[in-house]
Amino acid sequence: IPSSHRLAFRLFWRYVVGPQVEIFICISGFVRDRLQALASVKGKTCVIYSRPPKRLGPMPAGGARSAQGGSLRFGYVGQINEEKGVGLIIDTALRLCIESESVEFDLAGDLEASSHFAATQAERVRAAGLESRIRFLGYVGDLKGFYNGVDVHLCPSIREEALGLTVMEAKEMGKPSIVFLSGGLPEMVEDGREGFVCKGMDAIALEQACRVYLMRRELVAEHGAAARASLDRLGVSEFENRLAEAYEKAARRI
């Protein structure tokens, strides 16, 4: 996301970067709009959504199991901190798991980077006696294995996200996503068809979206299939070709 919180940065984008760059490749419409608000770049921007990254590595001991069975499993991948909405996930998970035995939550992410926050959230789970159903997995390298073990992907980021690569990864694995109205995230998910875009950015909104899947289990498969198909809608299959076209266009202008 273009930095604009200081006058010097805004002037730099407007009078230095904007005039000198031939093509701006933006990873979301959100980034493009931010850029266009900073500098006169009309006709010099294009949006190319990033393809899901390839991440390889072993699953940790006790990692995600098969999602087949009676429980509905929600999964989160990312930094274990407040800005990513992890506290809101735990709020939601505690309420739903206390209410029903047919729901689980798996959170994958480095527990050392925000150790105090992670420890605080883990203690909340332990105090409720729900460690077996709300699990902090730590770093997970094999994300295909992780997504195979969950039913619904959660991405309730409070801070503005330029894109949301975990949403792309979930789509590739045929999993619907629940996201917040944060940055480029709403562009990734067609609300009510490929997952849900929460109208609020709090635990209440997140819980309401999760409850829809708990009450209507058939939507998980329906939304997951639509999420996988949406990669074509977003042009991800043409990622390399679109990048090449953008470079060729820039070269012709030089």
Buried (B, 14 or more C-beta within 10 A) or exposed (E): BBEBEEEEBBEBBBEEBBEEBEBBBBBBBBBBBBBBEBBEBEEBBBBBBBBBEEBEEEBBEEBBBEBEEEBBBBBBBBBBBBBBBBBBBBBBBBBBBEEEEBBBBBBBBBBEEBEEBBEEBBEBBEEBEBEEBBBBBBEBBBBBBBBBBBBBBBBBBBEBBBBBBBBBBBBBBBBBBBBBEBBBBBBBBBEEBBBBBBEEBBBEBBBBBBBBBBEEEEBBEEBBEBBBEBBEEBBBEBBEEBEEBBEEEBEEEE
